[in-house]
Amino acid sequence: MEYVLKLENVTKVYKDFKLDNVNINLPKGCIMGFIGENGAGKTTAIKLILDLINRDDGTITILGKDNKTEMNLIKENIGVVLDESSFPENLNASEINHILKKIYKNWDENKFFKLLDKFSILQNKSIKDYSRGMKMKLSIAVSLSHDSKILIMDEATSGLDPIIREEILDIFLEFIQDESNSIFVSSHIISDLEKICDYITFIHKGKIIFSEAKDDLLDNYGILKCSEVEYKNIDKNIVKGIKRNKFGLEALVLKNKIRGNYVIDKASIEDIMIFHIKEQVQ
């Protein structure tokens, strides 16, 4: 399998936080969702991928090239969308086009203006007058207009209304129709990721808890509902987390390994994440 993004034993140490031996492999032609609570290390990992901060250990390759020593060779092929607009507020889209066509060798002016039309972005309107959704769509238009092979996105849909989010998800799916393209996207809106992602990587307190195919996660896990007495008979090796309530408990389990007649509901990706960190198995 060919990987377009690889993090191997990547470590970054701060005074009060450690990104700890992170390993991530994004296959070519796929979308990977990067999930975790606030402060888990998602943005730190993305900054390391983009070489915006120095790593303390490990290696990162993008499109087969080292992100530190060969970044200049791959910048043309990386589209980046961060959670805040990185363009000067006094500029408009037409001026951004004028600047970027001097920066990117493969800048496609026609494609950029077609995307602006598609997103209903006025070319001569100052960015300071954009809504958050318009700023995000401008960033996406830029990321798609210079022969990008991989999109790296940090909270690209957060704070947007459902209609605009759906629009952006459709754009991602259209981009990935070219099997040489790939996307690595972090988001707190896990339902969005569940719609489009092939893989899900979950980080908690600086460590990767799992990085698996989305369909495998949904197929393998279920939510067991039972009493405390019934729970005593469950093999704890197949339990990944529990939540107790006054009626009994709910447990995230490997549903195909349950023995006995129990009620097991479907687990969403959000359920799987929450149960993994909610309560230790007892």
C-alpha positions as CSV (number, residue, x, y, z in Angstrom):
1,M,0.0,0.0,0.0
2,E,1.3,3.5,-0.9
3,Y,1.1,6.1,1.8
4,V,1.0,9.8,1.0
5,L,1.5,10.8,4.7
6,K,3.5,9.0,7.3
7,L,4.3,9.9,10.8
8,E,6.7,7.5,12.5
9,N,7.4,7.8,16.2
10,V,6.9,11.6,16.1
11,T,7.4,13.3,19.5
12,K,7.1,16.9,20.6
13,V,7.7,17.8,24.2
14,Y,6.4,20.9,25.9
15,K,6.5,21.9,29.6
16,D,3.0,20.6,30.2
17,F,2.2,18.4,27.2
18,K,3.9,15.7,25.2
19,L,3.0,14.4,21.7
20,D,4.1,10.9,22.4
21,N,5.6,8.6,19.6
22,V,2.7,9.3,17.2
23,N,2.4,6.9,14.2
24,I,-0.1,7.7,11.4
25,N,-0.3,6.2,7.9
26,L,-2.6,7.8,5.3
27,P,-3.1,5.6,2.2
28,K,-3.1,7.2,-1.2
29,G,-6.6,8.1,-2.5
30,C,-8.2,8.1,0.9
31,I,-9.6,10.5,3.5
32,M,-8.5,10.2,7.1
33,G,-10.4,11.9,9.9
34,F,-8.2,13.1,12.9
35,I,-10.3,13.2,16.1
36,G,-9.7,14.0,19.8
37,E,-10.8,16.3,22.5
38,N,-9.5,19.9,22.9
39,G,-5.8,19.8,23.9
40,A,-5.3,16.2,22.7
41,G,-2.6,17.1,20.3
42,K,-4.4,17.5,16.9
43,T,-3.2,21.0,16.0
44,T,0.3,20.2,17.3
45,A,0.5,17.2,15.0
46,I,-0.7,19.2,12.0
47,K,1.8,22.0,12.8
48,L,4.5,19.3,12.8
49,I,3.3,17.9,9.5
50,L,3.5,21.3,7.9
51,D,6.9,21.9,9.6
52,L,5.6,25.0,11.4
53,I,7.2,23.8,14.6
54,N,10.2,21.5,15.2
55,R,9.8,17.9,16.2
56,D,11.9,16.4,19.0
57,D,12.0,12.9,17.5
58,G,10.6,10.8,14.7
59,T,10.2,11.2,10.9
60,I,7.4,12.7,8.8
61,T,7.1,12.1,5.0
62,I,4.6,13.7,2.7
63,L,4.2,12.3,-0.8
64,G,7.3,10.2,-0.1
65,K,9.5,13.2,0.8
66,D,10.8,14.3,4.2
67,N,8.8,17.3,5.4
68,K,11.8,19.0,6.8
69,T,14.6,18.6,4.2
70,E,12.4,18.4,1.1
71,M,9.4,20.6,1.9
72,N,10.3,23.0,-1.0
73,L,9.8,20.1,-3.4
74,I,6.3,19.3,-2.2
75,K,4.7,22.7,-1.3
76,E,3.1,22.9,-4.7
77,N,1.2,19.6,-4.0
78,I,0.0,20.4,-0.5
79,G,-3.3,22.3,0.1
80,V,-3.7,23.7,3.6
81,V,-6.8,24.9,5.3
82,L,-6.5,26.0,8.9
83,D,-9.3,26.9,11.3
84,E,-8.5,30.7,10.9
85,S,-8.1,32.6,7.7
86,S,-4.4,33.2,6.9
87,F,-5.0,36.0,4.4
88,P,-4.6,39.7,5.1
89,E,-8.0,41.1,5.9
90,N,-7.6,44.2,3.6
91,L,-7.2,42.0,0.5
92,N,-9.9,40.7,-1.8
93,A,-10.0,37.4,-3.8
94,S,-8.8,39.0,-7.0
95,E,-5.7,40.4,-5.3
96,I,-5.0,37.1,-3.7
97,N,-5.1,35.5,-7.1
98,H,-2.5,38.1,-8.3
99,I,-0.2,37.3,-5.4
100,L,-0.5,33.5,-5.5
101,K,0.1,33.1,-9.2
102,K,3.5,34.5,-8.6
103,I,4.2,32.1,-5.7
104,Y,2.9,28.8,-7.1
105,K,4.4,27.5,-10.4
106,N,1.2,25.4,-11.0
107,W,-1.3,28.1,-10.0
108,D,-4.5,27.6,-12.1
109,E,-6.1,31.0,-12.3
110,N,-9.1,29.8,-14.3
111,K,-9.8,27.0,-11.8
112,F,-9.6,29.5,-8.9
113,F,-12.1,31.9,-10.4
114,K,-14.4,29.0,-11.3
115,L,-14.3,27.9,-7.6
116,L,-15.0,31.5,-6.5
117,D,-18.1,31.5,-8.7
118,K,-19.1,28.1,-7.4
119,F,-18.8,29.2,-3.8
120,S,-20.5,32.6,-4.5
121,I,-17.5,34.6,-3.4
122,L,-17.2,38.1,-4.9
123,Q,-13.8,38.8,-6.4
124,N,-13.7,42.4,-5.2
125,K,-15.1,42.1,-1.7
126,S,-12.6,42.6,1.1
127,I,-11.9,39.6,3.2
128,K,-12.7,41.6,6.4
129,D,-16.3,41.6,5.2
130,Y,-16.4,37.9,4.7
131,S,-18.4,35.6,6.9
132,R,-16.5,32.7,8.5
133,G,-18.0,30.4,6.0
134,M,-16.8,32.5,3.1
135,K,-13.3,32.7,4.5
136,M,-13.2,29.0,4.8
137,K,-14.4,28.5,1.2
138,L,-11.8,31.0,0.0
139,S,-9.1,28.9,1.8
140,I,-10.4,25.8,0.2
141,A,-10.6,27.4,-3.3
142,V,-6.9,28.4,-2.9
143,S,-5.9,24.9,-1.7
144,L,-7.5,23.3,-4.8
145,S,-6.0,25.7,-7.3
146,H,-2.3,24.7,-7.4
147,D,-2.2,21.0,-8.3
148,S,-2.7,19.8,-4.7
149,K,-2.4,16.0,-4.2
150,I,-3.0,16.1,-0.5
151,L,-5.2,18.5,1.5
152,I,-4.3,19.0,5.1
153,M,-7.1,20.6,7.1
154,D,-7.5,21.7,10.7
155,E,-11.2,22.2,11.8
156,A,-12.2,23.1,8.2
157,T,-15.9,22.9,9.0
158,S,-16.1,24.1,12.6
159,G,-18.4,27.0,13.3
160,L,-20.2,26.7,9.9
161,D,-23.9,26.1,9.4
162,P,-25.0,22.7,8.2
163,I,-25.7,23.7,4.6
164,I,-22.2,25.2,4.1
165,R,-20.6,22.2,5.9
166,E,-22.5,19.8,3.5
167,E,-21.3,21.9,0.5
168,I,-17.7,21.6,1.7
169,L,-18.0,17.8,2.3
170,D,-19.2,17.4,-1.2
171,I,-16.1,19.4,-2.4
172,F,-13.9,16.9,-0.5
173,L,-15.6,13.9,-2.0
174,E,-15.3,15.4,-5.5
175,F,-11.5,16.1,-4.9
176,I,-11.0,12.5,-3.9
177,Q,-12.6,11.1,-7.1
178,D,-9.1,11.4,-8.5
179,E,-7.5,8.4,-6.9
180,S,-4.1,10.2,-6.7
181,N,-5.6,12.7,-4.2
182,S,-5.9,12.3,-0.5
183,I,-7.2,14.3,2.5
184,F,-6.1,14.5,6.2
185,V,-8.7,16.5,8.1
186,S,-9.2,17.2,11.8
187,S,-12.6,18.1,13.1
188,H,-14.7,18.2,16.3
189,I,-17.8,17.5,14.1
190,I,-17.4,13.8,14.1
191,S,-20.6,13.2,12.2
192,D,-19.1,15.0,9.3
193,L,-16.1,12.8,9.3
194,E,-18.2,9.7,9.6
195,K,-19.9,10.7,6.3
196,I,-16.8,11.0,4.2
197,C,-13.8,9.3,5.8
198,D,-12.1,6.0,4.9
199,Y,-10.0,6.0,8.1
200,I,-10.3,7.5,11.5
201,T,-7.3,8.3,13.8
202,F,-8.1,9.1,17.4
203,I,-5.6,10.9,19.6
204,H,-6.0,11.3,23.4
205,K,-3.6,13.1,25.7
206,G,-0.9,13.1,23.0
207,K,-1.1,9.4,22.2
208,I,-2.8,7.6,19.3
209,I,-5.5,5.4,20.7
210,F,-6.4,3.9,17.4
211,S,-6.0,4.5,13.7
212,E,-8.3,2.2,11.7
213,A,-10.6,1.9,8.7
214,K,-13.9,3.6,9.5
215,D,-15.9,0.6,8.3
216,D,-13.9,-1.7,10.6
217,L,-14.6,0.4,13.6
218,L,-18.3,0.6,12.9
219,D,-18.5,-3.2,12.2
220,N,-16.4,-4.3,15.2
221,Y,-17.9,-2.1,18.0
222,G,-21.3,-2.0,19.6
223,I,-22.8,-0.6,22.8
224,L,-23.9,-3.3,25.3
225,K,-26.7,-2.4,27.7
226,C,-27.0,-4.5,30.7
227,S,-27.3,-4.6,34.5
228,E,-24.3,-4.7,36.9
229,V,-25.0,-8.4,37.6
230,E,-25.0,-9.2,33.9
231,Y,-21.8,-7.2,33.4
232,K,-19.9,-9.5,35.8
233,N,-20.3,-12.3,33.3
234,I,-18.8,-10.3,30.4
235,D,-15.2,-11.0,29.3
236,K,-13.5,-7.7,30.2
237,N,-11.0,-8.2,27.4
238,I,-13.7,-7.3,24.9
239,V,-14.8,-4.2,26.8
240,K,-13.2,-0.9,25.8
241,G,-15.1,1.5,28.1
242,I,-18.2,1.8,30.3
243,K,-20.7,4.4,31.4
244,R,-22.8,3.7,34.5
245,N,-26.2,5.1,35.2
246,K,-29.1,4.4,37.7
247,F,-30.5,1.7,35.4
248,G,-27.3,-0.3,35.0
249,L,-24.5,0.4,32.5
250,E,-23.6,0.8,28.9
251,A,-20.3,-0.7,27.6
252,L,-18.4,-0.3,24.4
253,V,-17.6,-3.9,23.3
254,L,-16.2,-5.9,20.5
255,K,-19.7,-7.0,19.5
256,N,-18.7,-10.1,17.5
257,K,-17.0,-11.6,20.6
258,I,-20.0,-11.3,22.9
259,R,-21.4,-14.6,24.1
260,G,-25.0,-14.7,25.3
261,N,-28.2,-13.0,24.6
262,Y,-27.6,-9.2,25.2
263,V,-28.9,-6.0,23.8
264,I,-26.2,-4.4,21.6
265,D,-26.8,-1.2,19.8
266,K,-24.8,0.3,16.9
267,A,-21.9,2.5,18.0
268,S,-21.1,5.7,16.1
269,I,-17.5,7.0,15.7
270,E,-18.3,9.6,18.4
271,D,-19.6,6.8,20.7
272,I,-16.4,4.9,20.2
273,M,-14.2,7.9,21.0
274,I,-16.2,8.9,24.1
275,F,-16.3,5.4,25.5
276,H,-12.5,4.9,25.1
277,I,-11.9,7.9,27.4
278,K,-15.0,8.0,29.5
279,E,-14.3,5.4,32.2
280,Q,-11.7,2.7,32.8
281,V,-12.9,-0.9,32.5
282,Q,-13.5,-2.5,35.8
